[in-house]
Amino acid sequence: MHYWWREQNPWFGRVFRTFVVLAFVLGGSSASGRWQHAPHPLSPLGAAWLAATVLTLLLVHRFPLPLFVLTAASAYAYYLSPEPGGPVIIVPTVALFVLTRRKGPVVAGSTGAAVLTGAYVVHIILTQTFAVSAWALFAVVWMAAVIGIATAVRFQFAAVAARREQADEHRHRMAEQERLRIAREVHDVVAHSLAMINVQAGVAAHVADRRPEQAKEALLNIKAASASALNDLRATLAVLRSGENRAPAPSLAQVEELLDHARAAGLEVELHGEAGELPAPVDGAAYRILQESLTNVVRHADGAQRVEVRFERKPGTLVLIVRDDGRGTVQPTPGHGLRGMRERATALGGSVDASVTGQGFQVRAELPVEGEK
């Protein structure tokens, strides 16, 4: 809340700081006039001079370079005047600090060097000598110290801003990855189930009059597919509601259920090989890739009658191949399904290749299995 209010009201802090500096400079100069060996009180003209010099700090954030030059010249002229000394040097100090923060040490250093050179020229003209006093050396050290401190603060603020930006980018990236993950889950569940329901509904409508038993079986398959889809959707949507990472955890342990859905849609499914024990991420990704592959066969393969599912275990790799015998198959345009399969595999360091074969269409996925040689 405090930082938000400061961002919404930047002028309040600037006005407050300026009047604090004004009170300090006027008070210090008045005290200096009274405590000198030959007391010389601050005149009204001197007070007005100091006030005008300090009040330029109200605009120093907008015009740091010209106001640093102006305040430095005003402070130098004030110290040359008969007015009592005082802490007016704090005004160009603030201006130089802001100039370094805004424009960087190179601009601030070159501007400061130009100001010192100008002051030295005025010194030569007024004193008719090239001698350098201790005050000149103090001015050089003072300027270098201010620029050094302001540069360190500038770098610190830049580092904090960079870390904040990286944190925001990381949060955005994680949120985007979570959104895509949930979108893939919803797509896989809905697309697979609706494809199976669509096929079974077509069968039921086709045989309802002639073979009511087969129509009833198709309706029961629709009921089972819709119930399974609803359960998966509820579990997936629960992640969105709770914010917890407890999305559905599919597994190849349910591979027979997947194959039965495909068989119920009228496909002859052959299974070769076994996936074996797999880490949970690989197990879930393999299940979803197989699910999406079978869904694509049901939805897109023209006249497909047979599907071959093959698992192969190589050292450190699980190979999943899904091949159908659809007629007239052409290279597909990647949609949400193929893109989702590739994203799942890529996230694990694997790959998915979808291509046309001589007898139909094939999906080949290679997923790394950690811990195997």
LUMZAVEX-938605 format. One record per residue (C-alpha): y negated, z, x. Coordinates in steps of 0.2 Angstrom, whole numbers, padded with zeros to 4 digits, always signed. Each point is the difference from the previous one (the first is absolute). Example, Ala and Ser with C-alpha at 12.3 -4.5 7.8 and 13.67 -1.06 7.14 Angstrom:
// LUMZAVEX-938605
+0022+0039+0062-0017-0003+0006
//
This chain:
// LUMZAVEX-938605
+0000+0000+0000-0012+0005+0014+0003-0017+0009-0002-0010-0016-0016+0009-0004-0007-0004+0018+0005-0018-0002-0009-0002-0017-0015+0009+0007-0003-0004+0018-0019+0002-0001+0001+0019-0004+0008+0004+0017-0012-0011+0009-0015+0008-0008+0007+0017+0003+0003-0003+0018-0017-0008+0002-0010+0015-0007+0011+0012+0011-0006-0010+0015-0018+0000-0006+0000+0018-0002+0008+0003+0017-0012-0012+0009-0016+0007-0009+0006+0018+0003+0005-0003+0018-0016-0009+0004-0011+0014-0008+0009+0013+0009-0002-0009+0016-0018-0001-0002-0002+0019-0003+0012+0004+0015-0008-0011+0013-0009+0009+0014-0016-0008-0007+0003+0001-0019-0004-0017-0008+0005+0000-0019+0007-0015-0008-0014-0010-0008+0001-0007-0017+0000-0018+0008+0014+0005+0011+0010+0007-0015-0003-0016-0009+0006-0010+0015+0016+0010+0001+0003-0001-0018-0002-0019+0000+0012-0001+0015+0013+0011-0008-0001-0008-0018+0005-0017+0008+0018+0007+0001+0001-0003-0019+0002-0018+0004+0009+0001+0017+0017-0004-0008-0007-0017-0006-0011-0004+0015+0008+0009+0015-0006-0011+0014-0019-0002-0004-0001+0018-0006+0007+0007+0016-0013-0010+0010-0013+0006-0011+0004+0018+0000+0003+0000+0019-0017-0008+0003-0008+0013-0012+0008+0014+0008-0005-0006+0017-0018-0002-0005+0000+0017-0008+0006+0008+0016-0014-0009+0009-0013+0007-0013-0009+0016+0002+0010+0007-0015+0013+0014+0004+0017-0004+0006+0015+0002-0011+0017-0007-0006-0006-0017-0006+0012-0008+0012+0014+0005-0013-0007-0015-0011+0004-0014+0012+0016+0009+0004+0006-0001-0018-0006-0018-0001+0009-0005+0016+0016+0009-0006-0001-0010-0016-0003-0016+0009+0015+0003+0011+0011+0004-0015-0006-0016-0010-0002-0013+0014+0011+0007+0014-0004+0006+0018-0004-0017+0007-0015-0003-0012-0005+0018+0001+0001+0000+0019-0010-0016+0002-0013+0006-0012-0001+0017+0008-0002-0009+0017-0014-0010-0007-0009+0015-0007+0002+0009+0017-0007-0015+0009-0015-0001-0012-0003+0019+0003+0000-0002+0019-0012-0015-0001-0012+0011-0010+0002+0014+0012-0004-0012+0015-0016-0006-0010-0006+0018-0004+0004+0008+0017-0002-0014+0012+0016+0005+0009+0018-0005+0000+0006+0017+0003+0014+0006-0012-0002+0018-0007+0015+0011-0005-0004-0003-0018+0004-0018+0002+0017+0004+0008+0002+0012-0015-0003-0014-0012+0013-0011+0008+0013+0014-0001-0005+0004-0017+0002-0018-0006+0017-0002+0008+0006+0016-0007-0005-0004-0018+0007-0018+0001+0017+0008+0007+0001+0013-0013-0004-0013-0014+0012-0012+0007+0014+0013+0000-0004+0004-0018-0001-0019-0005+0018-0002+0008+0006+0015-0009-0006-0006-0017+0007-0017+0003+0017+0008+0004+0000+0010-0016-0005-0015-0010+0014-0010+0008+0012+0013-0004-0006+0002-0017+0001-0019-0002+0018-0001+0007+0005+0014-0012-0007-0009-0015+0009-0016+0006+0016+0009+0002-0001+0008-0017-0004-0017-0008+0014-0008+0010+0012+0014-0006-0006-0002-0018+0002-0018+0001+0018+0001+0007+0005+0013-0013-0007-0012-0014+0010-0014+0007+0015+0010+0001-0001+0006-0018-0004-0018-0005+0016-0006+0008+0010+0014-0008-0007-0004-0017+0003-0019+0003+0017+0002+0005+0005+0012-0014-0009-0011-0014+0005-0017+0007+0018+0004+0002+0002+0009-0016-0010-0012-0011+0010-0015+0008+0016+0008-0005-0006+0004-0017-0006-0017-0003+0016-0008+0005+0010+0012-0011-0012-0002-0015+0003-0019+0002+0019+0002+0000-0001+0012-0015-0011-0012-0010+0012-0015+0004+0016+0008-0005-0006+0012-0014+0008-0010-0014+0016-0006+0008+0005+0014+0012-0008+0016-0006+0010+0011+0012-0007-0010+0015-0018+0002-0008+0003+0019-0001+0005+0001+0018-0016-0009+0005-0010+0012-0011+0008+0014+0009-0004-0007+0017-0018-0002-0006+0000+0018-0005+0007+0006+0017-0012-0011+0010-0015+0005-0010+0005+0019+0002+0002-0002+0019-0017-0009+0001-0008+0014-0010+0007+0013+0011-0006-0009+0016-0017-0003-0007-0002+0018-0005+0005+0006+0017-0012-0013+0008-0015+0005-0011+0003+0018+0003-0005-0004+0018-0017-0006-0006-0003+0015-0011+0005+0014+0012-0005-0009+0017+0016+0006+0008+0011-0011+0010+0015+0001-0012+0003-0018-0006+0017-0006-0005+0012+0000+0014+0012-0015-0003+0016-0002+0010+0013-0012+0004+0012+0013-0007-0005-0008-0017+0004-0017+0006+0014-0002-0013-0012+0003-0014-0011-0014+0007+0014-0012+0001+0006+0005-0018-0017-0004-0006+0001-0018+0008+0018-0002-0007-0006+0005-0017-0013-0014+0001+0014-0012+0002+0001-0002+0019+0016+0001+0011-0004+0012+0014+0010+0002+0016-0003+0015+0012+0005-0002+0018-0002+0014+0013-0007+0018-0002-0017+0006+0005+0007+0017+0006-0011+0015+0003-0018-0004+0001-0016+0010+0003-0009+0003-0017-0015-0013+0003+0012-0014+0005+0012+0005-0014-0014-0001-0013-0008-0016+0007+0017-0009+0001+0003+0005-0019-0016-0007-0005+0002-0016+0010+0017-0003-0008-0007+0005-0017-0014-0013+0001+0012-0013+0007+0011+0002-0015-0015+0000-0012-0006-0017+0008+0018-0007-0003+0000+0004-0018-0018-0005-0003-0002-0016+0011+0016-0007+0006+0004-0015-0011+0018+0000-0006+0005+0013+0012+0018+0006-0003+0005+0010+0015-0009+0012+0012+0007+0006+0017-0007+0016+0007+0005+0004+0018-0003+0015+0010+0002-0001+0019-0003+0014+0013-0005-0004+0017-0005+0012+0014-0016+0008-0007-0002-0013-0014+0005-0002-0018+0001-0018-0006-0001-0003-0019+0004-0018-0006-0002-0005-0018+0005-0018-0004+0001-0010-0017+0007-0017-0005-0015-0005-0011-0003-0019-0002-0016-0009+0006-0007+0015+0009-0016-0003+0009-0009+0010+0013-0009+0013-0011-0019+0005+0001+0000+0018+0005-0004+0011-0015-0001+0019-0002+0019+0001+0002+0002-0009+0016-0016+0008+0007+0006+0018-0005+0017-0003+0009-0009-0006+0016-0012+0015-0001+0015+0012-0002+0009-0007+0015-0015-0002+0011-0005+0019-0003+0017+0004+0008-0002-0012+0014+0012-0013-0008-0001-0017-0008+0004-0010-0015+0003-0019+0000+0002-0009-0017+0006-0018+0001+0009-0014-0009+0018-0004+0005+0011-0014-0003+0008+0009-0015-0015+0009-0007-0012+0014+0006+0002+0014+0013-0009+0016+0004+0004+0007+0017-0007+0018+0004+0002+0008+0017-0005+0019+0000+0001+0011+0016+0010+0015+0000-0006+0013+0011+0011+0010+0011+0013-0014+0002+0003-0009+0016
//
